[in-house]
Amino acid sequence: MTIAFITGANKGLGFAAAGQLGRSGAKVILGARDAGKGAAAAARLREQDIDAEAVKIDVVDLASVRAAAARVRDEHGQLDILINNAGVLPEATGADRVTGPMDVRMFKDTFDTNVFGAVAVTEAFLPLLRAAPAARIVNVSSTMGSLADQADPQSGYYGMVLPAYQTSKAALNSMTIALSKALAGTAVKVNAVCPGWVQTDLGGADNKAAAPLTPDEGASIITKLALIGDDGPTGGFFDQSGPVRW
């Protein structure tokens, strides 16, 4: 059976991706910072006849990350799919606390989850991914992290100025490329995806109301890259339309 672990999976994109993977036949492990919310989310999936369980994980707490990986190792022995979905956008959700475009505290808070959290989780779970016959890593990024789009006045993303969030996603994209090179010659494929502007809590209440995509619609690209075959890409960046410019 395919086993998938998803961070930030008790709601939004992570929960939607868990449902889609579960309906494809995978066993889904919902990583959640709040154990109670994770357990409740897994119970909702089980009501849909999806094989789901929850594991407590706080991606900014290395001990928590390692404990989650150890539990998956002890219970399953390997991992087929890792989705680094947990993310924050405090420049939107805490805009009243932003002191300026180079707010070092905001950069640190954002990078702790969006970059260092993804690195910590990947490091801890990589031995389990290597133990699988054909593992997949999907890093949930954003076209807001595309340097090409940030610099292109014709891009719809040009006017979006969220320095901490954008640079964190650019860093996550770079990590995706580097990791794909490090894993070249193995059965592990790693890609970054942009789900689009989705109705989640990430951008705050106003942005959630304005977003055009449902979590299920946004999660479809996550699921697609998580389920690619041996002839699928690695080291790429994709949205619903295809490759995204770096």
C-alpha positions, 0 to 999 in steps of 0.5 A: 500500500502507498503511504503518504505523509502530509504536513499541515494536513488538518485543514485547507490544501493539506486536508484536500490533498489527503482526501484525494490521495486517500481516494486513490487508494493511499494510506494517508498520515495527516501531520498536524501541530494540534493533535486534537485537530489532526485526530478530528480531521483523520476521523472525517476522512475515515468516515469517507472510507479513507485509510487515515491517521494523524501524527502530531508534528510541529515543523519548527520543532526539531524534536517533534519532527524527529518523533513523527518520523520515528513513529512512521518508521516504527509503524510502517517501515517506509514512506512513499509520498512526502508532501511539505505543505505546512506554510505561513504568510504572516505578512498577510495574517499579521499585517498590523505587525509588519514594520516594513519591507525588511522586517527581520522578525517577519523573515525569520518567522516565515523562513522557520516554517516555509524553509527550515521546516520543510528541510527538517521534515525532509531530512527526517523522513528521507531514510524512509523515502529511500526505503520505498520502491519509488518515492515522491516529495512534493514541496508546496510553493507559490508562483509568488516565489518565481524570480521571473514573475516578480521581475516581469511587469506583464506578470499577474504576480508582479504587483504582489509585494510580500518580501518574506513570503516570496523569498521563502518560496524562492528558497524552497524552489532552490532547495527542490532543485538541489535535492533533486540533483542530490537524489539523481540516480535514486527512485526518489523524485522531488518537485515543487508545485503552485496550487494557485490562489486558494480559499484557505486561511493562509492569506487572511480572511479577506484573501480567503474570500477573494480566492477563486479556487477551492482547496480541492481544486488547488490540491489537484496539482499536489496530488498529480505530482505525488502520483507521477510514474517512473517517467515523471519529472523531477526537479521541476516547478508546476502549476495547473497549466504546466511548468512555472518559470523559476 
